[in-house]
Amino acid sequence: MARKTDHGEEVIQPNVFMRIGLFFKQIIDELRKVVTPTGKQLFWWSLAAFIFVALLMVCVTAMDYGLGQLAFLIFG
């Protein structure tokens, strides 16, 4: 399937199988750029994620308790 550009040139678009192949090639190219963290980096990033989740749990629990108490005061 061909289409024309603004300059009148014909550009052939790849078929579906060529596009799928290109997609997987791009995935492999991106995966080659991935850098595995060291053990120390993995530990600190895991600790940071754990602390962040724990703080979110505390915030949600406090909001749930506070709003529950407020609803109890309003509606008895």
Secondary structure, 3 states (H helix, E strand, C coil): CEEECCCCCEEECCCHHHHHHHHHHHHHHHHCCCCCCCHHHHHHHHHHHHHHHHHHHHHHHHHHHHHHHHHHHHHC
